[in-house]
Amino acid sequence: MSTVLVVDDNAVDRRVVGGLLEKAGGLSVRFADSGASALDHIRQAVPDIVVTDLVMPEMDGLALVSEVVSGYPRVPIILMTGYGSEEIAVKALHAGAASYVPKSHVSTMLVETVQKLLEMLREQEHQQRLIGRMVRNDCEFELNNDLGLVPPIINYLIRGLRGVGYSDEGTGIRISVALEEALNNAIYHGNLELGSELRELESAQYRQIVRERRESLPYRDRKVFVSASISRAEARFHIRDEGPGFDPHSLPDPTDPANLELPSGRGVMLMRTFMEEVVYGPKGNEVTLVKRLTS
């Protein structure tokens, strides 16, 4: 059973978050009411994931992220961001946090974010014996709108990083998160033409809309094209969908902390934080992500 450490100085918020995770099943939830208390918990028993509030007395979420990344780089951290904590959140993502969930969307986004990170962790554990003798790895994929193919594609690409000798596990997780956002955008927003505002719907209703789009023309015949070129110097990923595209200039500015609470900008924020380059094509239906490999 995977362990999640929830860190929040607000007792009500701790209970709400803990209840969501426990209800999901398969998770053992522990609690800390401060950053210092969280570090004590981690020293006693290292959790699989840390979910932390940002604004806390004495040691805030940013300081906690720095401590965990330094001492326990294999433990991914999910931030819970609230209004007024946007600038700290941006700094924490740059400091090594793996993802974030706006507090206003915890009930709909937190469990899914935790489960996806756990899946990435399990895949990394399976690949520990991979020998990094590959010099370069180039590959191309043509996918239909099967969301079940997203984790295997990401795992394959991360194995490519391991193959060229890149062993920074924390950065590997963050690259995985960026790729997942890009692939999900290509399927959901690109090929299926589902606007971000639909994520506000109840989850069962949203899933029903996704199923209907996947089975209907013209959406069902559209493909996602993925190519990657991975060397010991850099990893370059290109993702293109067959949707109508959009104006990339219409996206919320992901460098503006005020946009952190907007669901429509979350994927772009994560991609641009975790990658050195994120470049959209002129039609908006393709994106190139570049990561320099320094270790």
Secondary structure as GFF3:
##gff-version 3
##sequence-region A 1 295
A	DSSP	beta_strand	2	7	.	.	.	ID=ss1
A	DSSP	alpha_helix	11	24	.	.	.	ID=ss2
A	DSSP	beta_strand	27	32	.	.	.	ID=ss3
A	DSSP	alpha_helix	35	44	.	.	.	ID=ss4
A	DSSP	beta_strand	49	53	.	.	.	ID=ss5
A	DSSP	alpha_helix	61	71	.	.	.	ID=ss6
A	DSSP	beta_strand	77	81	.	.	.	ID=ss7
A	DSSP	alpha_helix	86	95	.	.	.	ID=ss8
A	DSSP	beta_strand	99	102	.	.	.	ID=ss9
A	DSSP	three_ten_helix	103	105	.	.	.	ID=ss10
A	DSSP	alpha_helix	106	126	.	.	.	ID=ss11
A	DSSP	beta_strand	136	143	.	.	.	ID=ss12
A	DSSP	three_ten_helix	147	149	.	.	.	ID=ss13
A	DSSP	alpha_helix	150	163	.	.	.	ID=ss14
A	DSSP	alpha_helix	169	184	.	.	.	ID=ss15
A	DSSP	pi_helix	185	191	.	.	.	ID=ss16
A	DSSP	three_ten_helix	196	200	.	.	.	ID=ss17
A	DSSP	alpha_helix	203	214	.	.	.	ID=ss18
A	DSSP	three_ten_helix	219	221	.	.	.	ID=ss19
A	DSSP	beta_strand	224	231	.	.	.	ID=ss20
A	DSSP	beta_strand	234	241	.	.	.	ID=ss21
A	DSSP	three_ten_helix	248	250	.	.	.	ID=ss22
A	DSSP	three_ten_helix	257	259	.	.	.	ID=ss23
A	DSSP	alpha_helix	263	274	.	.	.	ID=ss24
A	DSSP	beta_strand	277	280	.	.	.	ID=ss25
A	DSSP	beta_strand	286	292	.	.	.	ID=ss26
###
